[in-house]
Amino acid sequence: MTNRIILASRSPRRKEILEKLGLVFEIDPPEIDETPRLRENPLSYVQRIAATKADKVALKHDQSCLIIAADTTVALDGEIFGQPRDLDEARGMIEKLSKKSHRVHTAVSVRCEGRSTNGFDTASVTMRDVSPELLEWYLATGESMGKAGAYAVQGQGAALVAKVQGEIETVIGLPVSLLTELMAQMGLKLKDLRPPHA
């Protein structure tokens, strides 16, 4: 039985999701180049980044550790919307997404005992017609930074969103059903990973 769980991410949202599952874990975010490759499609991109994160962190820890890595990207018409570099880029992203439905892909990679499993889940998000006033109000919250697509559906960014089809955790950054499924493929169950008092 694994005795250490490592979350290969600095995302506060992923941390919260694992905490809600009753897991005790360490955080070890890898430093990797997240630049999309030439003509790389959003789904290939997000799967490659999640797997790269998991592989890099797995090299630093004992094989008995359970490594959980994930990556989320927003995609519209084949374009990858990552984390904005600044508020101007965030503004441009939200203006492009306004009044449209886009896809949010989250890929998850799990490593343990020399084995690996990978998967992804996709949700559809329809954004409201975001007025200039609403956009400037949202940018002023500072919430755009560090978020794929420059918004957080679980935060004040909910004001921009009209509809979500699919798992809300996929949009937030860690789909629990997918994580459970991947762990089951490796013979691991969430309930067995929780500490006795949880």
Order of alpha helices (4+ residues) and beta strands (2+ residues): beta-alpha-beta-alpha-beta-beta-alpha-beta-beta-alpha-beta-alpha-alpha-alpha
